[in-house]
Amino acid sequence: MFKMKTFVKILFVFGLISAVLVSCAGDSSDAPDWILSPSSVFPDSEYVSAVGMGVSRQDAERDATAALTREIRQRVQAEIIAEQNVANNGDGWIETNNLTSSVDTTSDVEISGITIQEVFSVKHGKDLDWYALALIDRQQTGSYYKTKAQNNIDVINAKIAEAKKNPNTFSSAEILHQAVVLAEETDMYLDILSVVNNKMRSLIRPEYGNAQAIAELERKMRAAVNVYIDVNEDVNGRLQAAFKSVLKKYSVTTSLDKDTASYILAVNVSFTPFEMPDVTNKYARYTLDAAMVEKATGDTVFTFAENGREAHLTESEAIQRALRTTEQAINQKFSAQFGAFISGED
């Protein structure tokens, strides 16, 4: 039930697209050292840097910011691949899909804490070539991501604890799913922190591990949920089979023992023949009401209803048509609504 959510957006509330901008014009012999070697002026131990250039100051600053963003993203991708290889080599398996998803996500990450520290222009006749230096302060930006990650971890730990209080229920599985989404975001914070300030990163070791570990916990929680299906007036077990098929589709276990089940899906169904005046066809009205009750609390957590009528030349065939229509409603309408319910969209 784990799905990967689409992409993580990391925003820096400090609004750090600011700095001391030093602008001067000269010839190439006057070029400052940072153009060719940023680390000679702003050491790698304290900053991540990149130089950009353009035909205008704005273009140069934009190019420098983009270059620094690419640099961080590439390092984060390398970090993800390295972590995945360690995990896979240890267990003897390769999780290609999850790795690809994690690496692809970095292409949409907005790196926070970038500042334009220096600019310089060189005259070419009447034109100017502009250079800009973009920086990330490892201490300042590291503190930001460390705080963001730790705040998320506290919430994730609380959600895991809450889910364990009422195990093997849809509600707890949904709480764990919320934790998974938050953990995916946190994993990205930590990967960026590893690149920006690995010393700070080494201080954070989530007890739960990572998003994949929580996703596995969610999967086990959902697998432990079991539902007893109780259909009155069923026809050769056809409606029970339809409900069972839908639950299986969503990895929900059905139980043969009502006493040990986590939930009871109580279904009342009826097929009632009737006639219309001055009409050749025979009619059958169908009515279905389903309610899923959590045994531990007695609460009704999900309901579904469907009704209508079918017609045929004979009463028996009208009832058969009504039965087939009811099966179709279970396979389509009930399936869609139940899927929304267990994913928390309902």
C-alpha positions as CSV (number, residue, x, y, z in Angstrom):
1,M,0.0,0.0,0.0
2,F,2.9,2.0,-0.1
3,K,3.1,4.5,-2.7
4,M,5.5,6.6,-3.5
5,K,4.1,10.2,-3.5
6,T,5.2,12.1,-6.1
7,F,8.0,14.8,-5.4
8,V,9.5,16.4,-2.3
9,K,9.6,20.3,-2.3
10,I,12.0,21.8,0.2
11,L,11.5,25.5,1.0
12,F,13.8,27.7,3.1
13,V,11.7,30.0,5.2
14,F,14.7,32.1,6.1
15,G,14.5,33.8,2.6
16,L,18.2,33.5,2.1
17,I,18.6,34.8,-1.4
18,S,20.6,37.7,0.0
19,A,24.2,38.5,0.8
20,V,26.8,41.1,0.5
21,L,27.1,41.8,-3.2
22,V,30.5,43.2,-4.3
23,S,30.4,44.5,-7.8
24,C,33.3,46.0,-9.8
25,A,34.3,46.3,-13.4
26,G,37.8,45.7,-14.8
27,D,39.8,43.7,-17.2
28,S,40.6,40.0,-17.0
29,S,43.9,40.7,-15.1
30,D,41.9,42.2,-12.3
31,A,39.7,39.1,-11.9
32,P,39.4,38.0,-8.2
33,D,40.7,34.6,-7.1
34,W,37.2,33.2,-6.5
35,I,36.4,33.1,-10.2
36,L,38.9,30.3,-10.9
37,S,39.1,28.9,-7.3
38,P,36.2,29.7,-5.0
39,S,37.6,27.5,-2.3
40,S,40.8,29.6,-2.1
41,V,38.6,32.4,-0.7
42,F,35.7,30.5,0.8
43,P,37.1,27.2,2.1
44,D,35.2,24.0,1.4
45,S,35.2,23.2,5.1
46,E,32.8,26.1,5.6
47,Y,31.0,26.6,2.3
48,V,29.7,24.9,-0.8
49,S,30.3,27.1,-3.7
50,A,29.8,27.5,-7.5
51,V,30.6,30.2,-10.1
52,G,28.2,31.3,-12.8
53,M,28.6,33.7,-15.7
54,G,26.3,35.6,-18.1
55,V,25.9,38.7,-20.3
56,S,24.2,40.4,-17.4
57,R,24.5,40.5,-13.7
58,Q,21.1,38.8,-13.3
59,D,22.1,36.0,-15.8
60,A,25.4,35.4,-13.9
61,E,23.6,35.2,-10.5
62,R,21.0,32.9,-12.0
63,D,23.7,30.7,-13.5
64,A,25.6,30.5,-10.3
65,T,22.5,29.5,-8.3
66,A,21.7,26.8,-10.9
67,A,25.2,25.5,-10.8
68,L,25.3,25.2,-7.0
69,T,21.8,23.6,-7.0
70,R,23.1,21.0,-9.5
71,E,26.1,20.4,-7.4
72,I,24.1,19.7,-4.3
73,R,21.6,17.5,-6.2
74,Q,24.4,15.4,-7.7
75,R,26.0,14.9,-4.3
76,V,22.6,13.9,-2.8
77,Q,22.0,11.4,-5.6
78,A,25.4,9.9,-4.9
79,E,24.6,9.7,-1.2
80,I,21.3,7.9,-1.9
81,I,23.0,5.4,-4.2
82,A,25.7,4.8,-1.7
83,E,23.2,4.2,1.1
84,Q,21.1,1.9,-1.0
85,N,24.2,-0.1,-2.1
86,V,25.2,-0.7,1.5
87,A,21.7,-1.8,2.5
88,N,21.3,-4.1,-0.6
89,N,24.8,-5.6,-0.2
90,G,24.1,-6.4,3.4
91,D,20.8,-8.2,2.7
92,G,21.8,-9.6,-0.7
93,W,19.0,-8.0,-2.7
94,I,18.5,-5.0,-4.9
95,E,15.5,-2.7,-4.7
96,T,15.8,-1.0,-8.1
97,N,12.4,0.6,-8.2
98,N,12.8,2.3,-4.8
99,L,16.4,3.4,-5.7
100,T,15.3,4.9,-9.0
101,S,12.4,6.7,-7.3
102,S,14.6,8.2,-4.6
103,V,17.2,9.4,-7.1
104,D,14.6,10.9,-9.5
105,T,13.1,12.8,-6.6
106,T,16.2,14.8,-6.2
107,S,15.7,16.4,-9.6
108,D,12.7,18.3,-8.2
109,V,14.3,19.4,-4.9
110,E,14.7,23.1,-4.3
111,I,17.9,23.6,-2.4
112,S,17.6,26.1,0.4
113,G,20.2,28.6,1.9
114,I,21.8,29.7,-1.4
115,T,23.3,33.2,-1.4
116,I,25.0,35.3,-4.0
117,Q,28.2,36.4,-2.3
118,E,30.3,38.1,-5.0
119,V,29.9,39.5,-8.5
120,F,32.5,40.7,-11.0
121,S,32.3,42.1,-14.5
122,V,34.9,42.3,-17.3
123,K,34.6,44.8,-20.1
124,H,34.5,43.7,-23.7
125,G,34.3,46.9,-25.7
126,K,30.9,48.3,-24.9
127,D,29.7,45.0,-23.4
128,L,30.3,43.4,-20.1
129,D,30.8,39.7,-19.1
130,W,29.5,39.0,-15.6
131,Y,30.6,36.5,-13.0
132,A,28.8,35.6,-9.8
133,L,29.7,33.4,-6.8
134,A,27.0,31.4,-5.1
135,L,27.5,30.0,-1.6
136,I,25.9,27.8,0.9
137,D,27.1,28.3,4.5
138,R,27.5,24.8,5.8
139,Q,26.8,25.8,9.5
140,Q,23.8,28.0,8.9
141,T,22.1,25.8,6.2
142,G,23.0,22.6,8.1
143,S,21.3,24.0,11.2
144,Y,18.2,24.6,9.2
145,Y,18.0,21.1,7.8
146,K,18.9,19.5,11.1
147,T,16.0,21.4,12.8
148,K,13.6,20.5,10.0
149,A,14.6,16.8,10.1
150,Q,14.4,16.6,13.9
151,N,11.0,18.2,14.1
152,N,9.7,15.7,11.6
153,I,11.3,12.8,13.4
154,D,9.5,13.8,16.6
155,V,6.2,13.7,14.8
156,I,7.0,10.4,13.1
157,N,7.9,8.8,16.4
158,A,4.6,10.0,17.9
159,K,2.6,8.6,14.9
160,I,4.3,5.2,15.2
161,A,3.6,5.1,18.9
162,E,-0.1,6.0,18.3
163,A,-0.5,3.3,15.7
164,K,0.9,0.6,18.0
165,K,-1.7,1.4,20.6
166,N,-4.4,0.0,18.4
167,P,-2.7,-2.5,16.1
168,N,-4.2,-4.4,13.2
169,T,-6.7,-1.7,12.3
170,F,-7.3,0.4,9.2
171,S,-6.9,3.6,11.3
172,S,-3.5,2.6,12.6
173,A,-2.4,1.6,9.1
174,E,-3.4,5.1,7.8
175,I,-1.5,6.7,10.7
176,L,1.6,4.8,9.6
177,H,1.0,5.8,6.0
178,Q,1.1,9.4,7.1
179,A,4.4,8.7,8.9
180,V,5.8,7.2,5.7
181,V,5.0,10.3,3.7
182,L,6.7,12.5,6.4
183,A,9.7,10.1,6.6
184,E,10.2,10.4,2.8
185,E,10.5,14.1,3.2
186,T,12.8,13.6,6.2
187,D,15.1,11.2,4.4
188,M,15.6,13.9,1.8
189,Y,16.4,16.5,4.5
190,L,19.0,14.1,5.9
191,D,20.5,13.3,2.5
192,I,21.0,17.1,1.9
193,L,22.4,17.5,5.4
194,S,24.9,14.7,4.7
195,V,26.2,16.8,1.8
196,V,26.0,20.2,3.5
197,N,27.2,19.3,7.0
198,N,27.9,15.7,7.6
199,K,29.0,16.3,11.2
200,M,25.4,17.5,12.0
201,R,24.0,14.6,10.0
202,S,25.9,12.1,12.2
203,L,24.1,13.4,15.2
204,I,20.7,12.3,13.9
205,R,19.9,8.6,13.9
206,P,16.1,8.0,13.7
207,E,15.1,5.0,15.8
208,Y,12.7,3.9,13.1
209,G,15.4,3.8,10.4
210,N,14.0,5.4,7.3
211,A,10.9,5.7,5.2
212,Q,11.2,2.2,3.7
213,A,11.3,0.7,7.3
214,I,8.1,2.5,8.2
215,A,6.5,1.4,4.8
216,E,7.3,-2.2,5.7
217,L,5.7,-1.6,9.1
218,E,2.6,-0.2,7.4
219,R,2.5,-3.2,5.1
220,K,2.6,-5.6,8.0
221,M,-0.1,-3.7,9.8
222,R,-2.4,-3.8,6.9
223,A,-1.7,-7.5,6.3
224,A,-2.7,-8.2,10.0
225,V,-6.1,-6.6,9.5
226,N,-8.6,-9.3,8.9
227,V,-12.3,-8.9,7.9
228,Y,-15.1,-11.4,8.4
229,I,-17.7,-11.1,5.6
230,D,-21.3,-11.8,6.7
231,V,-23.8,-11.7,3.8
232,N,-27.4,-12.6,4.4
233,E,-29.5,-13.9,1.5
234,D,-26.4,-14.6,-0.6
235,V,-26.8,-16.7,-3.7
236,N,-24.4,-19.6,-3.8
237,G,-21.8,-17.4,-2.1
238,R,-21.5,-15.1,-5.1
239,L,-21.7,-11.8,-3.3
240,Q,-19.3,-12.9,-0.6
241,A,-16.9,-13.9,-3.3
242,A,-17.2,-10.5,-4.9
243,F,-16.5,-8.7,-1.6
244,K,-13.6,-11.0,-0.9
245,S,-12.1,-10.3,-4.3
246,V,-12.2,-6.6,-3.7
247,L,-10.6,-6.9,-0.2
248,K,-7.8,-9.1,-1.6
249,K,-7.2,-6.4,-4.3
250,Y,-6.3,-4.0,-1.5
251,S,-4.2,-6.6,0.4
252,V,-6.8,-7.0,3.1
253,T,-7.1,-10.5,4.6
254,T,-10.5,-12.1,5.0
255,S,-11.2,-14.3,8.0
256,L,-13.2,-17.5,8.3
257,D,-13.5,-17.0,12.1
258,K,-15.8,-14.2,13.2
259,D,-14.5,-14.3,16.7
260,T,-10.9,-13.5,15.8
261,A,-11.6,-11.0,13.0
262,S,-10.7,-7.3,13.5
263,Y,-13.7,-6.2,11.5
264,I,-17.1,-7.5,10.5
265,L,-18.4,-6.6,7.1
266,A,-22.2,-7.0,7.6
267,V,-24.1,-7.1,4.3
268,N,-27.9,-7.1,3.9
269,V,-29.0,-7.9,0.4
270,S,-32.4,-8.6,-1.0
271,F,-33.8,-9.4,-4.5
272,T,-37.6,-8.8,-4.7
273,P,-39.7,-9.6,-7.8
274,F,-42.5,-7.3,-8.7
275,E,-44.7,-6.6,-11.7
276,M,-45.5,-3.4,-13.5
277,P,-49.1,-2.9,-14.9
278,D,-49.6,-3.5,-18.6
279,V,-46.0,-4.5,-19.0
280,T,-44.8,-7.8,-20.5
281,N,-41.5,-7.9,-18.6
282,K,-41.0,-9.2,-15.1
283,Y,-39.0,-7.1,-12.7
284,A,-36.7,-7.6,-9.7
285,R,-35.6,-4.9,-7.3
286,Y,-32.2,-5.3,-5.6
287,T,-31.1,-3.6,-2.4
288,L,-27.7,-3.9,-0.8
289,D,-26.5,-2.2,2.4
290,A,-23.0,-3.0,3.8
291,A,-21.4,-1.7,7.0
292,M,-17.9,-2.5,8.3
293,V,-17.7,-2.5,12.0
294,E,-14.5,-2.4,14.1
295,K,-15.0,-5.1,16.7
296,A,-12.7,-3.6,19.4
297,T,-14.7,-0.3,19.5
298,G,-18.1,-1.3,17.9
299,D,-17.7,1.7,15.6
300,T,-18.9,1.6,12.0
301,V,-16.0,2.8,10.0
302,F,-17.3,2.3,6.4
303,T,-20.6,1.9,4.7
304,F,-21.8,1.2,1.2
305,A,-25.2,1.1,-0.4
306,E,-26.6,0.2,-3.8
307,N,-30.1,-0.4,-5.2
308,G,-32.0,-0.5,-8.5
309,R,-34.0,-2.9,-10.6
310,E,-33.7,-5.2,-13.6
311,A,-36.2,-6.7,-16.0
312,H,-36.7,-9.7,-18.2
313,L,-39.4,-11.9,-19.7
314,T,-39.2,-14.3,-16.7
315,E,-39.0,-13.6,-13.0
316,S,-36.0,-15.9,-12.5
317,E,-34.0,-14.2,-15.2
318,A,-34.9,-10.8,-13.8
319,I,-33.5,-11.9,-10.4
320,Q,-30.3,-13.2,-12.1
321,R,-29.8,-9.9,-13.9
322,A,-30.2,-8.1,-10.6
323,L,-27.7,-10.4,-9.0
324,R,-25.1,-9.8,-11.8
325,T,-25.7,-6.0,-11.5
326,T,-25.1,-6.2,-7.8
327,E,-21.9,-8.1,-8.3
328,Q,-20.8,-5.4,-10.8
329,A,-21.5,-2.7,-8.3
330,I,-19.4,-4.5,-5.7
331,N,-16.5,-4.9,-8.1
332,Q,-16.6,-1.3,-9.3
333,K,-18.4,1.1,-7.0
334,F,-17.6,-0.6,-3.7
335,S,-14.0,-1.2,-4.8
336,A,-13.5,2.5,-5.6
337,Q,-15.0,3.7,-2.3
338,F,-13.2,1.2,-0.2
339,G,-9.9,2.0,-1.9
340,A,-10.4,5.7,-1.0
341,F,-11.3,4.7,2.6
342,I,-8.2,2.7,3.3
343,S,-5.9,5.3,1.6
344,G,-7.3,8.0,3.8
345,E,-9.0,9.9,0.9
346,D,-12.5,9.2,2.1
